[in-house]
């Protein structure tokens, strides 16, 4: 059976943590994970992934796993963040 967790909050860090807690699973333990955020634009979420969400997911995945996390497009985070700041877009 597929589990989902739906959290309604403006606090993305809390939402990520609570969702994973409610699911009660560790989908990354013992696995090599490739994490690819949706950074196809500097537009605000939901057009692309929230920086805060991406950062918290990477933190939680690293805490939960015992294998490496490969972060694709992470080199673009600073560029996207800079573009968002220039446009005064809050994530």
C-alpha positions as CSV (number, residue, x, y, z in Angstrom):
1,X,0.0,0.0,0.0
2,X,1.3,3.5,-0.9
3,X,1.5,6.0,2.0
4,X,1.3,9.7,1.6
5,X,1.5,12.5,4.1
6,X,-0.2,15.9,3.6
7,X,0.9,18.8,5.8
8,X,-0.5,22.3,5.5
9,X,2.1,24.8,6.8
10,X,4.1,27.8,5.7
11,X,7.1,26.4,7.5
12,X,8.8,24.2,4.9
13,X,11.3,22.7,7.3
14,X,8.6,21.7,9.7
15,X,6.5,20.3,6.8
16,X,9.4,18.1,5.6
17,X,10.2,16.8,9.0
18,X,6.6,16.2,10.0
19,X,5.8,14.5,6.7
20,X,8.7,12.0,7.1
21,X,7.7,11.4,10.7
22,X,4.1,10.7,9.7
23,X,5.1,8.3,7.0
24,X,7.1,6.3,9.5
25,X,9.4,4.9,6.9
26,X,13.0,5.3,5.9
27,X,13.1,4.9,2.1
28,X,16.8,5.7,1.8
29,X,18.4,3.3,4.3
30,X,20.9,1.1,2.6
31,X,20.4,2.8,-0.8
32,X,22.5,5.1,-2.9
33,X,20.1,8.1,-3.5
34,X,20.2,10.5,-6.5
35,X,18.4,13.7,-5.6
36,X,17.3,16.0,-8.4
37,X,15.5,19.1,-7.4
38,X,13.3,20.9,-10.0
39,X,15.5,23.9,-10.8
40,X,14.5,24.7,-14.4
41,X,13.7,28.3,-13.6
42,X,14.4,31.1,-11.1
43,X,10.6,31.6,-10.8
44,X,9.0,31.1,-7.4
45,X,7.5,27.8,-6.3
46,X,5.7,25.9,-7.5
47,X,7.4,26.6,-10.9
48,X,10.6,25.3,-9.3
49,X,11.6,23.8,-6.1
50,X,11.8,26.0,-3.0
51,X,15.4,26.4,-1.8
52,X,14.3,25.8,1.8
53,X,12.6,22.6,0.8
54,X,15.5,21.3,-1.2
55,X,18.0,22.1,1.6
56,X,15.9,20.4,4.3
57,X,15.3,17.3,2.1
58,X,19.0,16.9,1.5
59,X,19.6,17.3,5.3
60,X,17.0,14.7,6.2
61,X,18.0,12.3,3.5
62,X,21.6,12.4,4.7
63,X,20.5,11.9,8.3
64,X,18.3,8.9,7.3
65,X,20.7,7.1,5.0
66,X,23.9,5.3,5.4
67,X,24.9,5.5,1.7
68,X,25.9,8.6,-0.3
69,X,23.4,11.1,-1.5
70,X,24.2,12.4,-5.0
71,X,22.8,15.9,-5.5
72,X,22.3,16.7,-9.1
73,X,22.2,20.3,-10.2
74,X,23.4,21.4,-6.7
75,X,26.0,23.5,-8.4
76,X,23.2,25.7,-9.7
77,X,21.6,26.4,-6.3
78,X,23.7,29.5,-5.7
79,X,23.0,30.8,-9.2
80,X,19.2,30.2,-8.8
81,X,19.2,31.7,-5.3
82,X,21.0,34.8,-6.7
83,X,18.5,35.2,-9.5
84,X,15.6,34.9,-7.0
85,X,17.2,37.5,-4.7
86,X,17.7,39.8,-7.7
87,X,14.0,39.4,-8.6
88,X,13.1,39.8,-4.9
89,X,11.3,36.4,-5.0
90,X,10.7,34.7,-1.7
91,X,10.8,30.9,-1.6
